[in-house]
Amino acid sequence: MASTVVNPGLEGIVVGETVLSNVEGDVGRLTYRGYDIHDLAEHATYEEVVHLLLFGRLPTYQELLDLKARLVARRSLPSGVVAMLHAVPRDAWPMDVLRTGVSAISHFLPHRPDGSHDTNIDAAIDLVAKFPTLVAVWDRLRRGLEPIAPDSTLDHAANFLWMRSGERPIPAAEAALDTYFILLADHSYNASTFSARVTASTGEDIYGAVAAAVATLAGDLHGGAPSKVMTMLEEIGLPEKAEPYVRALLGRGEKIMGMGHREYKIRDPRAAHLERMAKNLTEKSHTKWYLIARALEDASNAVLAEVKPGKPIYANVEFYTAPTLASLGIPSDEFTCTFACGRIAGWSAHVLEQVAHNRLIRPQATYVGPAVHPYEPIAARNARGNGAASGGAGSYN
């Protein structure tokens, strides 16, 4: 009998096919439907990328106007969802609220006799449009402020910043957030996307699949990492304190959050764009976060070169997300929610792709438990338990 190869975490295991994005870790390249992320980050808008992922091509000018109009028309939340958010305790964790909000949206939509909802491009656009509104409404409510209605004259990223603050963002802030959404829009079969596809493969609709993705993204080893990076930056406080901080961290056997990536063997291609934006925003907002982050990355590379020579580690997308979003005035516990506002385009596209070519995702596991043994009557179990309690050793006969 052939031996079974077990790869915890499915590392190196191919479980499906996609036309949406490609991660080439060895060369540090990310593409969406064949377009290099560098080209998209420098020249496209987030709405164009949404069109690319959902419709399979970059839009014409008229197609872009049509998509923007559809997004604007779907931004507002059902009044029942807003009422629900008003009832949520103000100290609730933002990602928990987002997960609940996604599920709540479906309650106010028509459903089939079996309770399911349509899973199509219209539903995908609805989710892309509403995610920023969910996050912004909760941000206002938790601060004791009333929600601000979406502004139909603003593009996707600018409207998100407007709904949070009630002020029209400066061009640099709008451009930074728009680029951030592009960079985070998709990343092949990452954990949250795979979770969405597994859920969709069971026949669950797009709202349930995306709720599963939100829950998966919340973990510290996935979308929760930027908040941990921000904690490090706050603890360091000054650039010159970065190196002793890294030495102490590694001395305790702890990880440097935001450094290293499961797929990329060289620097994450998205990190360069985020670093540039963080630097630009730091200069305009007169904050210190980029300077500390840059010092932390340099110190991490220097110290790791000493303790683990020949094993360089590089900043990933989460590392410079922290100073970028902090400079936009977004609190660290909402970083992952903002991540989700970009990734919803990819999640939705993957759900549609899964449904179009569906097969239930049901992997196998290697059993490592006890061998087959007979059932024991409860009297025998009691006797064994009493023996163990009095110092005897119970065993299967």
C-alpha positions as CSV (number, residue, x, y, z in Angstrom):
1,M,0.0,0.0,0.0
2,A,1.4,3.4,-1.0
3,S,2.3,5.7,1.8
4,T,0.2,8.8,2.4
5,V,1.8,12.2,2.3
6,V,0.3,14.5,4.8
7,N,0.9,18.3,4.4
8,P,-0.7,20.2,7.3
9,G,-1.8,23.6,6.0
10,L,-2.1,22.1,2.5
11,E,1.3,23.7,1.7
12,G,2.2,22.8,-1.9
13,I,-1.1,21.0,-2.5
14,V,-3.0,22.1,-5.6
15,V,-6.8,21.9,-4.9
16,G,-8.3,23.7,-7.8
17,E,-8.0,26.0,-10.8
18,T,-8.7,29.8,-11.1
19,V,-8.5,32.4,-13.9
20,L,-8.7,35.2,-11.4
21,S,-5.2,35.7,-10.0
22,N,-1.8,34.1,-9.9
23,V,0.8,34.2,-7.1
24,E,4.3,33.4,-8.3
25,G,6.2,33.4,-5.1
26,D,9.6,32.5,-6.4
27,V,9.8,35.6,-8.6
28,G,7.6,37.9,-6.4
29,R,4.9,38.4,-9.0
30,L,1.1,38.8,-8.5
31,T,-1.3,39.1,-11.5
32,Y,-5.1,39.6,-11.8
33,R,-6.3,37.9,-15.0
34,G,-2.8,38.3,-16.5
35,Y,-2.4,41.9,-15.5
36,D,0.7,42.6,-13.3
37,I,-0.2,44.1,-10.0
38,H,2.4,46.9,-10.5
39,D,0.6,48.0,-13.7
40,L,-2.8,47.9,-12.0
41,A,-1.6,49.8,-8.9
42,E,0.0,52.5,-10.9
43,H,-2.6,53.0,-13.6
44,A,-6.0,51.5,-12.8
45,T,-8.8,52.4,-10.3
46,Y,-10.4,50.0,-7.8
47,E,-13.6,50.1,-9.8
48,E,-11.7,49.0,-12.9
49,V,-10.2,46.1,-11.0
50,V,-13.7,45.1,-9.7
51,H,-14.9,45.0,-13.3
52,L,-11.8,43.0,-14.3
53,L,-12.4,40.4,-11.6
54,L,-16.2,40.1,-12.0
55,F,-16.6,40.5,-15.8
56,G,-13.3,39.1,-17.0
57,R,-11.9,42.2,-18.6
58,L,-10.9,45.8,-18.0
59,P,-13.9,48.1,-18.7
60,T,-14.4,50.5,-21.5
61,Y,-15.2,54.0,-20.5
62,Q,-19.0,53.4,-20.7
63,E,-18.7,50.1,-18.9
64,L,-16.8,51.8,-16.1
65,L,-19.5,54.5,-15.8
66,D,-22.2,51.8,-15.7
67,L,-20.4,49.8,-13.0
68,K,-19.9,53.0,-10.9
69,A,-23.6,53.8,-11.2
70,R,-24.5,50.3,-10.0
71,L,-22.1,50.5,-7.1
72,V,-23.5,53.9,-6.1
73,A,-27.0,52.7,-6.2
74,R,-26.3,49.8,-3.9
75,R,-24.2,51.6,-1.2
76,S,-26.9,52.3,1.3
77,L,-27.7,49.6,4.0
78,P,-31.3,48.4,4.6
79,S,-32.8,50.3,7.5
80,G,-33.1,47.1,9.4
81,V,-29.4,46.5,9.2
82,V,-28.7,50.0,10.5
83,A,-31.2,49.4,13.4
84,M,-29.3,46.2,14.2
85,L,-26.0,48.0,14.3
86,H,-27.5,50.6,16.6
87,A,-28.3,47.7,19.0
88,V,-24.8,46.2,19.0
89,P,-22.7,46.9,22.1
90,R,-20.3,49.7,21.4
91,D,-17.3,47.7,22.5
92,A,-18.0,44.8,20.0
93,W,-15.0,43.9,17.9
94,P,-15.3,45.5,14.4
95,M,-14.7,42.2,12.4
96,D,-17.4,40.5,14.5
97,V,-19.7,43.3,13.6
98,L,-18.8,43.1,9.9
99,R,-19.4,39.3,9.9
100,T,-22.8,39.8,11.5
101,G,-23.6,42.7,9.1
102,V,-22.9,40.6,6.0
103,S,-25.3,37.9,7.2
104,A,-27.9,40.5,8.2
105,I,-28.0,42.0,4.7
106,S,-29.4,38.8,3.3
107,H,-32.4,39.0,5.6
108,F,-33.7,42.0,3.7
109,L,-33.4,40.4,0.2
110,P,-35.9,38.1,-1.6
111,H,-35.1,34.4,-1.1
112,R,-36.0,31.1,-2.7
113,P,-38.4,28.6,-1.0
114,D,-35.3,26.8,0.4
115,G,-34.1,30.1,2.0
116,S,-31.1,30.7,-0.4
117,H,-30.4,33.9,-2.3
118,D,-29.2,34.6,-5.8
119,T,-25.5,34.1,-6.3
120,N,-24.7,36.2,-9.3
121,I,-22.9,39.4,-10.4
122,D,-25.6,41.6,-9.1
123,A,-25.2,40.1,-5.7
124,A,-21.5,40.5,-5.9
125,I,-21.8,44.2,-6.8
126,D,-24.2,44.6,-3.9
127,L,-21.6,43.3,-1.5
128,V,-18.7,45.3,-3.0
129,A,-20.8,48.4,-2.6
130,K,-22.1,47.7,0.9
131,F,-18.9,46.6,2.6
132,P,-17.4,50.1,3.1
133,T,-20.8,51.4,4.3
134,L,-21.0,48.6,6.9
135,V,-17.5,49.4,8.2
136,A,-18.0,53.2,8.1
137,V,-21.4,53.0,9.9
138,W,-20.0,50.9,12.7
139,D,-17.0,53.2,13.0
140,R,-19.3,56.2,13.5
141,L,-21.7,54.4,15.9
142,R,-18.9,53.0,18.1
143,R,-17.6,56.6,18.5
144,G,-21.0,57.9,19.6
145,L,-21.7,59.6,16.2
146,E,-24.5,59.3,13.8
147,P,-23.8,57.5,10.4
148,I,-23.1,59.6,7.4
149,A,-25.0,58.8,4.2
150,P,-22.9,57.8,1.1
151,D,-22.0,60.6,-1.3
152,S,-23.0,59.6,-4.9
153,T,-20.5,62.1,-6.4
154,L,-17.5,60.4,-4.8
155,D,-15.7,57.3,-6.1
156,H,-15.5,54.1,-4.0
157,A,-12.4,54.9,-1.9
158,A,-13.2,58.6,-1.4
159,N,-16.7,57.8,-0.3
160,F,-15.5,55.4,2.4
161,L,-13.3,58.1,3.9
162,W,-16.1,60.6,3.6
163,M,-18.6,58.3,5.5
164,R,-16.1,57.9,8.3
165,S,-15.2,61.5,8.8
166,G,-17.8,63.7,7.0
167,E,-14.9,65.5,5.3
168,R,-13.9,65.1,1.6
169,P,-10.5,63.4,1.6
170,I,-7.4,65.1,0.2
171,P,-6.3,63.6,-3.2
172,A,-3.3,61.8,-1.7
173,A,-5.5,60.0,0.9
174,E,-8.1,59.0,-1.8
175,A,-5.4,57.7,-4.1
176,A,-3.7,55.8,-1.3
177,L,-6.8,54.0,-0.2
178,D,-7.8,53.3,-3.8
179,T,-4.4,51.7,-4.5
180,Y,-4.7,49.8,-1.2
181,F,-8.0,48.3,-2.3
182,I,-6.4,47.3,-5.6
183,L,-3.5,45.6,-4.0
184,L,-5.8,43.6,-1.6
185,A,-8.5,42.8,-4.2
186,D,-7.4,39.2,-4.7
187,H,-4.7,36.7,-3.9
188,S,-5.6,33.3,-5.3
189,Y,-6.5,30.6,-2.9
190,N,-5.6,32.4,0.4
191,A,-7.3,31.1,3.5
192,S,-10.3,33.4,3.5
193,T,-10.9,32.9,-0.3
194,F,-10.6,29.1,0.1
195,S,-13.0,29.3,3.0
196,A,-15.5,31.1,0.7
197,R,-15.1,28.6,-2.0
198,V,-15.5,25.6,0.3
199,T,-18.7,27.2,1.7
200,A,-20.0,27.9,-1.9
201,S,-19.2,24.4,-3.0
202,T,-21.8,23.1,-0.5
203,G,-24.5,25.0,-2.3
204,E,-24.6,27.9,0.2
205,D,-25.3,31.3,-1.4
206,I,-22.8,34.2,-1.8
207,Y,-23.8,35.9,1.5
208,G,-23.1,32.8,3.6
209,A,-19.8,32.2,1.7
210,V,-18.6,35.7,2.2
211,A,-19.6,35.6,5.9
212,A,-17.3,32.5,6.2
213,A,-14.5,34.4,4.4
214,V,-14.9,37.4,6.9
215,A,-14.6,35.0,9.8
216,T,-11.5,33.4,8.3
217,L,-9.9,36.8,7.6
218,A,-10.2,37.9,11.2
219,G,-7.4,35.5,12.4
220,D,-4.0,37.0,13.3
221,L,-2.2,34.7,10.9
222,H,-4.3,36.1,8.0
223,G,-6.0,39.5,7.9
224,G,-5.4,40.3,11.6
225,A,-1.6,40.8,11.1
226,P,-1.6,44.6,10.3
227,S,-3.2,45.3,13.7
228,K,-0.3,43.4,15.4
229,V,2.2,45.4,13.3
230,M,0.6,48.6,14.6
231,T,1.0,47.3,18.1
232,M,4.7,46.8,17.5
233,L,5.1,50.3,16.0
234,E,3.3,51.8,19.0
235,E,5.5,49.8,21.5
236,I,8.7,50.9,19.7
237,G,7.7,54.5,19.7
238,L,10.9,55.9,18.1
239,P,12.9,54.7,15.1
240,E,16.1,54.3,17.1
241,K,14.4,51.9,19.4
242,A,13.6,49.4,16.6
243,E,16.8,47.3,16.9
244,P,16.7,46.6,20.6
245,Y,13.0,45.9,20.3
246,V,13.7,43.2,17.6
247,R,16.4,41.6,19.6
248,A,14.2,41.4,22.7
249,L,11.3,40.0,20.6
250,L,13.4,37.3,19.0
251,G,15.0,36.6,22.4
252,R,11.6,35.7,23.7
253,G,11.0,33.4,20.7
254,E,8.2,35.6,19.3
255,K,7.5,36.5,15.6
256,I,8.0,39.8,13.8
257,M,4.5,40.4,12.5
258,G,4.2,41.5,8.9
259,M,7.6,39.9,8.0
260,G,7.7,36.8,5.8
261,H,5.1,35.2,3.7
262,R,4.0,31.6,3.0
263,E,4.1,32.1,-0.8
264,Y,6.6,34.8,-1.5
265,K,10.3,33.8,-1.3
266,I,11.4,37.4,-2.0
267,R,9.7,40.7,-1.1
268,D,5.9,40.8,-1.5
269,P,5.3,42.8,-4.7
270,R,2.6,44.8,-3.0
271,A,4.9,46.0,-0.2
272,A,6.7,48.5,-2.3
273,H,3.5,50.3,-3.2
274,L,2.3,50.4,0.4
275,E,5.7,51.6,1.6
276,R,5.7,54.4,-0.9
277,M,2.1,55.4,0.1
278,A,3.0,55.2,3.8
279,K,6.0,57.5,3.3
280,N,3.9,60.0,1.3
281,L,1.1,60.0,3.8
282,T,3.5,60.3,6.8
283,E,4.9,63.4,5.3
284,K,1.5,65.0,4.6
285,S,0.0,64.0,8.0
286,H,3.1,64.7,10.0
287,T,3.0,61.3,11.7
288,K,5.9,59.0,12.6
289,W,4.6,55.6,11.7
290,Y,6.4,55.2,8.4
291,L,9.7,56.1,9.9
292,I,9.3,53.5,12.7
293,A,8.2,50.9,10.2
294,R,11.2,51.5,7.9
295,A,13.5,51.3,10.9
296,L,11.8,48.1,12.1
297,E,12.2,46.4,8.7
298,D,15.9,47.4,8.5
299,A,16.5,46.2,12.1
300,S,14.7,42.9,11.4
301,N,16.8,42.2,8.4
302,A,20.0,43.1,10.3
303,V,19.3,41.1,13.4
304,L,18.0,38.0,11.5
305,A,21.1,38.1,9.3
306,E,23.1,37.5,12.6
307,V,20.9,34.9,14.2
308,K,19.8,33.1,11.0
309,P,22.4,33.8,8.3
310,G,21.3,32.8,4.8
311,K,17.6,33.0,5.7
312,P,16.5,36.6,4.8
313,I,13.0,37.7,5.6
314,Y,11.0,40.3,3.8
315,A,8.1,42.7,4.5
316,N,4.7,41.4,3.3
317,V,1.6,43.4,2.4
318,E,0.5,43.6,6.1
319,F,3.7,45.3,7.2
320,Y,3.2,48.7,5.5
321,T,-0.5,48.4,5.7
322,A,-0.2,49.5,9.3
323,P,1.5,52.9,8.8
324,T,-0.6,53.5,5.6
325,L,-4.0,53.0,7.3
326,A,-2.9,54.7,10.5
327,S,-1.9,57.8,8.5
328,L,-5.4,57.8,7.0
329,G,-6.9,58.0,10.5
330,I,-8.2,54.4,10.6
331,P,-7.8,52.8,14.1
332,S,-5.8,49.6,14.2
333,D,-8.8,47.4,15.2
334,E,-10.5,48.4,11.9
335,F,-7.5,47.5,9.7
336,T,-8.8,44.0,8.9
337,C,-12.2,45.5,8.1
338,T,-10.6,47.8,5.6
339,F,-8.7,44.9,4.2
340,A,-12.1,43.2,3.7
341,C,-13.4,46.2,1.8
342,G,-10.8,45.6,-0.9
343,R,-10.8,41.7,-0.8
344,I,-14.6,41.5,-1.2
345,A,-14.1,41.9,-5.0
346,G,-11.9,38.8,-5.1
347,W,-14.1,36.8,-2.7
348,S,-17.2,37.5,-4.8
349,A,-15.4,36.6,-8.0
350,H,-14.1,33.3,-6.5
351,V,-17.6,32.4,-5.3
352,L,-19.0,33.0,-8.8
353,E,-16.2,31.0,-10.3
354,Q,-16.7,28.1,-7.8
355,V,-20.5,28.0,-8.5
356,A,-19.9,28.0,-12.3
357,H,-17.7,24.9,-12.1
358,N,-18.8,23.4,-8.9
359,R,-17.7,20.2,-7.2
360,L,-18.1,19.8,-3.4
361,I,-14.7,20.4,-1.8
362,R,-14.3,17.4,0.6
363,P,-10.6,16.6,1.4
364,Q,-9.5,13.4,3.1
365,A,-7.7,13.1,6.5
366,T,-5.3,10.5,7.8
367,Y,-6.8,9.0,11.0
368,V,-4.3,8.7,13.9
369,G,-6.6,7.8,16.7
370,P,-7.1,4.5,18.6
371,A,-7.4,1.2,16.8
372,V,-10.8,-0.4,16.5
373,H,-12.0,-1.8,19.8
374,P,-15.3,-3.2,21.3
375,Y,-18.0,-1.1,22.9
376,E,-17.8,-1.1,26.7
377,P,-21.0,-1.2,28.8
378,I,-21.3,1.8,31.1
379,A,-20.8,-0.4,34.2
380,A,-17.4,-1.4,32.9
381,R,-16.6,2.2,32.2
382,N,-17.6,3.2,35.7
383,A,-15.5,0.5,37.2
384,R,-12.5,1.6,35.2
385,G,-13.1,5.2,36.1
386,N,-13.3,4.4,39.8
387,G,-10.1,2.4,39.5
388,A,-8.3,5.3,37.8
389,A,-9.6,7.7,40.5
390,S,-8.2,5.5,43.3
391,G,-4.9,5.1,41.6
392,G,-5.6,2.1,39.3
393,A,-4.8,2.2,35.6
394,G,-7.7,1.7,33.2
395,S,-7.0,0.0,29.8
396,Y,-8.9,-1.5,26.9
397,N,-8.9,-5.3,27.0
